[in-house]
């Protein structure tokens, strides 16, 4: 499974979708929650809330989505929002989505990894880790005046990356729905055969 690719690669959406499906728990009873982290007050840091907003606009998903432009999840409210999510969705599988900084040659790269995300690390904020898996997008270069760099990131790049991530998550959701439908058809078929 390739877990790092550039947002503008021809098969980036399907790579992301299959990577998500690969990481999801096998139990169909485990709720899947997408937590999009960031703020609309900084161009570079708006990747997460843009993804959340785009997912909301795409309609019915088998995932719960938190963190949008209207209701962002950021450094100030992260702990409270995580508590709310954990209360609402017991034993959920959480996928965190966030922007990050990296090397110049890696700008535009999306990565999906197993394990929690450490938000705010680029700007030296000590925030709680989030998720069982995470998707990050490298929006600009790290190493110098990170806060200023995030403020001066091109919106065009962030929008394109957000669209690709949202579409990949949506595609994974549609495939999951199909698998769940197929599984329930099989169960019903088996029940019918047993009752004959």
C-alpha positions in Angstrom: 0.0 0.0 0.0 1.5 3.3 -1.1 0.7 5.8 1.6 2.5 9.0 0.3 1.6 10.6 -3.0 1.2 14.1 -4.5 -2.4 15.5 -4.7 -2.1 16.0 -8.5 -1.0 12.5 -9.4 -3.6 10.9 -11.8 -4.6 8.1 -9.4 -4.2 10.1 -6.1 -7.9 9.9 -5.3 -8.2 6.1 -5.7 -4.8 5.6 -3.9 -6.2 7.5 -0.9 -9.5 5.7 -1.0 -7.9 2.3 -1.0 -5.5 3.3 1.8 -8.4 4.4 4.0 -10.3 1.2 3.3 -7.1 -0.8 4.2 -6.8 1.0 7.6 -10.4 0.8 8.6 -11.4 -1.8 11.2 -13.0 -5.0 9.9 -16.0 -4.7 12.3 -19.0 -3.0 10.6 -20.2 -1.9 14.0 -17.3 0.4 14.7 -18.2 4.0 14.0 -15.7 5.9 11.8 -15.2 9.5 12.6 -13.2 12.0 10.5 -11.8 14.8 12.6 -10.6 17.8 10.4 -8.3 20.0 12.3 -7.3 23.6 11.5 -8.6 27.1 11.3 -10.0 29.3 8.6 -8.0 32.2 9.9 -4.8 31.0 8.3 -4.6 29.9 4.7 -2.1 27.1 5.2 -4.0 25.8 8.3 -7.4 25.8 6.6 -6.8 22.4 4.8 -8.7 20.4 7.5 -11.8 22.6 7.8 -12.0 22.8 4.0 -12.0 19.0 3.8 -14.7 18.9 6.4 -16.8 21.4 4.6 -16.4 19.7 1.2 -17.3 16.3 2.8 -20.5 17.9 4.3 -21.4 19.2 0.9 -20.9 15.7 -0.8 -23.8 14.3 1.3 -24.5 10.9 2.8 -21.4 9.2 4.1 -21.0 6.2 6.4 -18.6 8.4 8.4 -19.2 11.1 11.0 -17.4 14.4 10.1 -16.3 17.0 12.5 -14.3 20.3 11.8 -15.6 22.6 9.1 -15.1 26.2 8.1 -18.3 27.0 10.0 -17.4 25.0 13.1 -13.6 24.5 13.1 -11.6 22.3 15.5 -8.4 24.1 16.4 -5.8 24.6 19.2 -8.3 26.4 21.5 -11.2 23.9 21.4 -9.4 20.7 20.4 -9.6 19.0 23.9 -13.3 19.8 24.4 -14.2 18.7 20.9 -12.4 15.4 21.3 -14.2 14.7 24.6 -17.6 15.4 22.9 -16.7 13.1 20.0 -15.6 10.3 22.3 -18.8 10.6 24.3 -21.0 10.6 21.2 -19.2 7.8 19.4 -18.0 5.2 21.9 -15.0 3.1 20.6 -14.9 5.0 17.3 -12.1 4.6 14.8 -10.9 8.2 14.3 -9.1 9.5 11.2 -7.5 12.9 11.8 -7.0 15.3 8.8 -4.5 18.2 9.1 -2.1 20.4 7.2 1.6 20.2 7.9 4.9 21.7 6.8 7.8 19.8 5.2 10.6 20.0 2.7 10.2 22.2 -0.5 10.3 19.1 -2.8 7.4 17.6 -0.8 4.9 20.5 -1.0 1.7 19.1 -2.3 2.3 15.6 -0.8 -0.5 13.8 1.0 0.3 11.0 3.4 -1.9 8.6 5.2 -0.5 6.7 8.2 -1.7 4.4 11.0 -1.5 5.9 14.5 -2.3 9.3 16.0 -1.6 12.8 14.7 0.3 15.3 16.8 -1.4 18.6 15.8 0.3 21.9 16.3 3.8 20.4 16.3 5.0 22.7 13.5 4.2 25.8 15.5 5.4 24.3 18.9 2.0 23.9 20.4 1.5 21.1 22.9 -1.8 19.6 22.0 -3.4 16.1 22.5 -2.7 13.4 19.9 -5.7 12.6 17.7 -6.8 9.5 15.9 -6.2 5.9 15.1 -5.0 7.0 11.7 -4.3 10.3 10.1 -4.1 12.1 6.7 -1.8 15.1 6.4 -1.1 17.4 3.5 2.2 19.3 3.2 1.1 22.8 2.3 4.4 24.7 2.7 8.0 24.6 3.8 9.1 24.1 7.4 12.2 25.2 9.3 11.7 29.0 9.7 8.9 31.2 11.0 6.3 28.5 10.7 3.4 30.6 11.8 4.2 33.2 9.2 4.7 30.5 6.5 1.2 29.0 7.2 -0.3 32.5 6.9 1.3 33.0 3.5 0.5 29.7 1.9 -1.3 29.8 -1.5 -5.0 29.2 -1.2 -5.1 27.6 -4.7 -2.8 24.8 -3.5 -4.7 24.2 -0.3 -8.1 24.2 -2.1 -6.8 21.6 -4.6 -5.3 19.4 -1.9 -8.6 19.6 0.1 -10.7 18.7 -2.9 -8.5 15.6 -3.5 -8.6 14.5 0.1 -12.3 15.0 0.4 -13.0 13.1 -2.8 -10.7 10.3 -1.7 -12.5 10.0 1.7 -15.9 10.2 -0.1 -14.9 7.4 -2.5 -13.8 5.2 0.4 -17.1 5.9 2.0 -19.0 4.9 -1.1 -17.0 1.7 -1.5 -17.6 0.9 2.2 -21.3 1.4 1.8 -21.2 -1.0 -1.2 -19.3 -3.6 0.9 -21.8 -3.3 3.8 -24.8 -3.6 1.4 -23.2 -6.7 -0.2 -22.5 -8.2 3.3 -26.1 -7.6 4.5 -27.5 -9.2 1.2 -25.3 -12.3 1.9 -26.6 -12.5 5.5 -30.3 -12.2 4.3 -29.6 -14.8 1.6 -28.3 -17.2 4.2 -31.2 -16.6 6.6 -33.6 -17.2 3.7 -31.9 -20.5 2.8 -31.9 -21.6 6.4 -35.6 -20.9 6.8 -36.5 -22.9 3.7 
